[in-house]
Amino acid sequence: MTTASASPLQAGPGGVAGDRSALVAGFTAYFLWGGLSLLFMALGREHVGAWEITAHRCIWSLPWSAGLVWLAGRQGEAWTVLRTPRTLLWLAGTAVLVSVNWSIFVYASTTGHKLDASLGYYINPLLNMAAGAFLFRERISRSGMIAIVLAVIGVGLQAAAVGHPPWVALSLAVTFWAYGVLRKQVPASAQVGLFVECLMLAPIGIAYLVWAHGQGVQPLGTTPAATLLILATGPATVIPLALFASAMRRLPLSLMGFLQFVMPTIAFIIAMSTGEVLTPLSALAFVFIWAGVAVFSVGSLRAARRAVQIQA
């Protein structure tokens, strides 16, 4: 898509109104993802363990992702993917990565490591840029290099603050980056890809819950509130993806790059409001991370404006 103005919003099929609805969809997706820890914290208070939450998320995302495929009219694509061994192999790899990422995020949300989760998703886009430069020989701008250096300093300060590398943050960032890299290799839409991933993960989730039931764990929680919260893991996983997919089709990547920082910001606010301690050294680490994010965002905005001027 091209536009004749310097606005970061590009003119889409729906015009200005369409762009605004796409912007709302993108913002809402990242806002919901940022607030997802609240659901997992509530489940933790209902004595639902982290592994149980992840298992339920795999299971209850399946019917919702199937519904999303149906609403998008991608049933034919889904059948094609299910009959293509090479695509299924790629999706098996992404399913492993997304389940690991989900598990780490649930663990962080239920064990007082939400600040680490926030840090991980702040550094993820900077990791994408660094990995692109080192692994795929992509050109990196001066502002990008400055942003990466600031992020590395921030991670080092956080390691000094906690006495060891921030494994939760780094694991979230790396698994999310690796998931994104692999998903780009898969000839499947976001809706169909998630559906097939859930189709692969749901039996594992069911097997775990069957085993856990043998250990005395109730499959759907011990209270009506726990049951409702467990069932909510499905739409809480799939609805943000639907909004994200809608926004990605109609917004420029530069704008989506800005919106992605909504997620870790919400996670940071939740962490602080629920009593997680931010030591002076950790605060300094976040200052460097935020500085890196600011440099990254300014550089992206300038690049987007230059691209618009060239296309005009």
C-alpha positions, 0 to 999 in steps of 0.5 A, a space after each residue: 500500500 502507498 500513501 501520498 501523505 507523511 502520516 504513519 497511517 496508510 490509506 487502506 481499502 476502508 479509507 480513514 475510517 478503516 485505518 482507525 478501526 485497524 488501529 483500534 484492533 491492533 491496540 486492543 490486541 496488544 492491550 489484551 495480551 498485556 493484561 493476560 497475566 491478570 487471568 493467570 494470576 486469578 487462576 493461580 489464586 484458585 490454586 490452578 498450577 502453571 502447568 495446568 493453566 498451559 494445558 487448558 490453554 492448549 485445549 480450550 484454544 482449539 475450538 476457538 481457533 477452529 471458529 476463527 478459521 470458519 469465520 475467516 472462511 479458511 477451511 479449504 486452506 486448513 485442509 490443504 495444510 493438514 494434507 501437506 507433511 512439510 507444512 505440518 512439520 514446520 507447524 510442529 516446530 512452531 507449536 513447540 515454541 509457542 507452548 514453551 513461550 506460553 508456559 514461561 509466561 504463565 510461570 512468570 505471571 503466577 510466581 511474581 516475575 511479571 517485571 521479567 516478562 515485561 522486560 522480555 517483551 520490551 527487548 523482543 523487537 530489538 532482538 529481532 533487529 539484532 538477529 536479522 543483522 547477524 543471522 540474515 545479513 540484514 542492514 542495521 541503521 545507526 539508530 538500530 545499533 544504538 537501540 541494541 547497545 542500550 538494550 544490552 546494557 539494560 539486560 546486563 544491569 538487570 542481571 547484576 540486579 538479580 544476581 544472574 542472567 534474567 532467564 525468564 525475560 531472555 527465554 520469553 524474548 528468544 522463544 517469541 523471536 524463534 516462533 516468529 522466524 519459523 512462522 514466516 517460513 510456514 505457508 499458512 495464515 495466522 488463523 490456520 497456523 494457530 488452529 493446527 498448532 492447537 490441534 497438535 497441542 490439545 492432545 498433549 494438554 489432555 494427556 497431562 490433565 488425565 495424568 494430573 487427575 490421577 494425582 488428585 487434581 480436578 480437571 476443571 478446577 475446584 470452584 465455579 469461578 475456577 472453571 469459568 476462568 479455565 474456560 476463558 483461556 480459550 478466547 483470551 488466547 484467540 481473540 487477540 490473535 484475530 484482532 492482531 491479524 485484522 490490524 496486520 492486514 491494514 496497518 503498516 509494519 512501522 505502526 504495528 512496531 510502535 503498538 507492540 510496546 503496549 503489551 510490555 507496558 501494560 505488563 509493567 504496570 500490572 507488575 508494579 500495581 501488584 507489589 513486585 519490587 523494582 530495585 534501583 538497579 532494576 529501575 536503571 535497567 528499565 531506563 536503558 531498555 526504554 531508551 533503546 525502545 525510544 531510539 528504535 521507535 524514532 528510527 522506525 518513524 523516520 524510516 517510514 516517513 522516508 519510505 512514504 516520501 519516496 512512494 509519494 
